[in-house]
Amino acid sequence: MSFNRIRISKIATVRLSILKGRTGLTPNILCRIGFCLSLSEPSVPDPNDYDENGQEFNRYTLTGEWDKFFIALLKERLLLDGLDYKRDLLPQFRAHLNRGAIMLFQKVKDLMDFYELLPNTGKKPK
């Protein structure tokens, strides 16, 4: 399945806008980080939990030159979750984007909070 456009939920759009104000990072960069954060969660996100009433992105804007990498990460996750690549790729891509944006919003109050998301750190620089 190939797709070029993806629409996130209204709540994820609002949260990304607030995060942009807090951090200065663009929504596409925030989505990349949130996507990876969501992939690290053991539970499978439910695509039906998220509407499609928010911002629409071009897939390449979201993933940039790392598009194949992000799709490979998602394919691996689909295999681990016992989901079908052809049927579930787009719904799970959307679900991980949405869940990741919401998770990121809960964890990040300013740019320095990103240090706590890094593996093997948890300490903010002095």
Secondary structure, 3 states (H helix, E strand, C coil): CCCCEEECCHHHHHHHHHHHHHHCCCHHHHHHHHHHHHHCCCCCCCHHHCCCCCCEEEHHHHHHHHHHHHHHHHHHHHHHHCCCHHHHHHHHHHHHHHHHHHHHHHHCCCHHHHHHHCCCCCCCCC
